[in-house]
Amino acid sequence: MSEGQAKAKRVEKEELKNFEPAKKAQTLTIEQRVQRLDNLKKAMVLGNSYKSKCSIVFEDAEGLKNVETTIWMSNELHIVLKGGIVIPISCIRDVIV
């Protein structure tokens, strides 16, 4: 379990219907951004090919949250979860595949 995952409030993906992004963006190094995108792509492939779930630690207007779900789509700006829920990449702290 990552440090962020331990501090984050566990939520169900259905609770994210009214997702409100965090006001300030995270400050990450280039290496951290590349790693995050790589983990998101792996999670997307596992979700689409094998129906595997991943754990996503992200920050919204209320604070740090953790959701276990399947990523259906991922690009450099956002991810899309089952049910059409969109989370900006800038809000994602960690992806555990």
N, C-alpha and C positions, 0 to 999 in steps of 0.2 A: 504494500500500500504506500503510495507516495505521500509526501508531507501535505500537499494541497488536497489530496483525496481525504486524508484524515481530518482536516479542518473544515471541509466543505459539508454543507447540509445536503443530505440525500433527498432527491426529488424524483418523481415519476415523470416520464416524458409528457404525459397528458397535462401536467401542471405547467408546462412551458408554452401553452397556447397564447398567453399574454406576455411573452418574453419581452423584457425591457433591457437593452444592453447597458453595461456599466458606462458611467459618464466619462471616465478617463481610460485611455488605452494603455496596455501594458508596455513596458520597456523591455525588449528582448534583443539579444545579440543576433547577428545573422545566422550563426550556427543553431541557436535555439529555434529560430523561425523555420529553418530548413528541416530540423528534426521534427518539429510540430507538423509541418506539411507532409513529411514522409510518414509519420504515424497515422495521420488522417487518411492518407491514400491507402495504407495497409488496412486500416479499419474499414474503409469503404469496400475494398475488394473482398475482405472476409465477410462483410455483411451481405453484399450482393451475391457472392458465389456460394457461401456456406451458411448464410443466415446467422452468423456469429455476432454477438453483441460486444461492444467495447464500453469502457467507462470514460466519460468525458467530464473533466473538471473545468468549470467555466465561472465567470463572474458576471452577474447581472446587477441591476440597480439596487437589489437587496443585499448582495454580498456573494460569497463563494458558494457554489452549488456543484453537486455531483449527480450525474444521471447515467444509468446503464441502458444503452439502446443500440440500434443499428443505424449506421450512417449510410444513407442512400446516395448522396452526391456530395462531392467536395471539390472546391476550387480554391484559388488564392484569396478570395474574399469572404466566403461563408460555406457552411455545411447545411445540408438539408436532411432532416431526420424523417422517419416514417410519420405520416400524417401531415407532411408539408411544413413542419416546424423548422424555421431558419435560425441559425446561430452564427453571428459574425465571427470569423477566425480571430479577430483582435480580442475577443472576450475569452477565448479558450486558453486555459493555463496548462492543461496536461491531457494526454490521450493515452489510456492504458489498453493495449491490444491484447 
